[in-house]
């Protein structure tokens, strides 16, 4: 993806690609905002994403956080691709219904890596998961 400086255009390109990615389209993931070093996404509760006990599986939560945080890193590096080096997630509350909102903010952009903070909130603006990730900037 090449950087044009137009974040709205980049958001449109990303959402078209998301529709083609099996796991992201399956969970109903949508990127709704993108800024310099910032990304915001949402997905809805779906019974197909639940584990036993009627709550969203932790792998779905990590996927949503990792994806949103990666997009924040893309926005901070003017469209350069990245891969996850490390991702740590604290699961604080069960996801048991409604719409989930994920936000990601770049904490530091270095020459080769980007460190990103991520949060997932459920209804009532309750913090349900907190993440910290490091992304390696891929240059070809």
N, C-alpha and C positions, 0 to 999 in steps of 0.2 A: 504494500500500500504506500503510495507516495503522498507526501504532505503538501497540501496546497495552502495551509494557513486557515482554511475555512472549516471550523470544527463542526458546523451544521452539516456540511457535505460529508465529512468524515463519519458523523453519526449515522447518516443515511446509508453509506456504504457498509458500515459495520452491521447495521440491522438487517440489510439484505443478506450478508454473509451468515449471520446468526440463524436466519431461516433455513439455511442449507446445512447447518451443523446438527447432526442427529440429537446429541445429548441436550444441547441448548434449546432446540425447538421442542423436544420432548418435555422439558421442565417448564416451558412457557416463558423462558428468559427474554426480557426486553431491555435494551439499553435506552434510557430515557433522557439522559443529560450527559454532556461531555464538555469539559473545560480544560484549561491549562493545568495538567496534573490532577484532574478531578474526573470521576465518573460516577454515575448513578444508574441503577438498574432495579427492576422489579420482577417478581414472579408470583403467581397465585398458588394457594394451597390446592393440591390435587391428590386424591386418594392413591393414585398410582405411584406417588413419590414417598408414600409412608412406609415406615418399618412397623414392626409389631407395636401395639400401644397407640396407634393412630397419629404418630408424629412423623415429621419429615426426616428422612434418613440423613445422617451426617455427611455422607458423600455428596448429596445434592447441595447441602449448605456449603461445603468446601468448594464445589464446582462453581456455584454462583459467586462466592467471594473471590476465588482465584481469577475468574473471568473478568469481573468488574475491576479488580485491582490491576490486572494486566492491561486493560483498556486505559486506566488512569496513567500507567507507565507509557503506553503508546502516545497518549496526548502530551505527556511531559517531554517526550523525545522527538516531537515533530513527526510522528508517524513511523518511527523505527520499530521493527518487530522485536519481540522479546520472548523469553522462555522463563518459566519459574525455576529459580534456584532453591528456594526454601519457602515454605508456608506453614505458619503455626496458627492454629485456631483454638480459641477457648469457646466452648459451647456453654452458654449461660442460662438459657431458657429453652424449653421445647417449642418447636414450631407446630402449633396445633390448630391452625385455621386462619383464613383471611389472606391479605396481601402482604408480601414481604418486600422490604426495601433495602437495597444494598448500596452503601456509599463507600467510595475509595478516594484517598488523598495521598499524593506523593509527599513523603517526609524528606527525602533527599535523592537528588539525581546526581550520580557520579559519572565518570567517564565510561565505565563498563556496566554498572549496575544501577538499579533504581529501587529504593526502599519505599514500600507503600503500606499505609494503614487502612484497614477495612472494617466496616461494621455492617451487621445485618440486624434490622429492627422489624419487630412484628407489630400488630395492632396496638394502639395506645402509645406508640413511639417507645416501646420497651426494647432495650438492647438485648438481643438474643444470642449473638455471636460476635466475637472480637477477633480480628486477625492482624498478623504482621507478616509481610512477604518481601522477599528479595527477588528481583527480576533481572536477568542478564540480557543486555541489549545485543541483539543479533545483527551483525553487519556482514554483508556478503560482497 
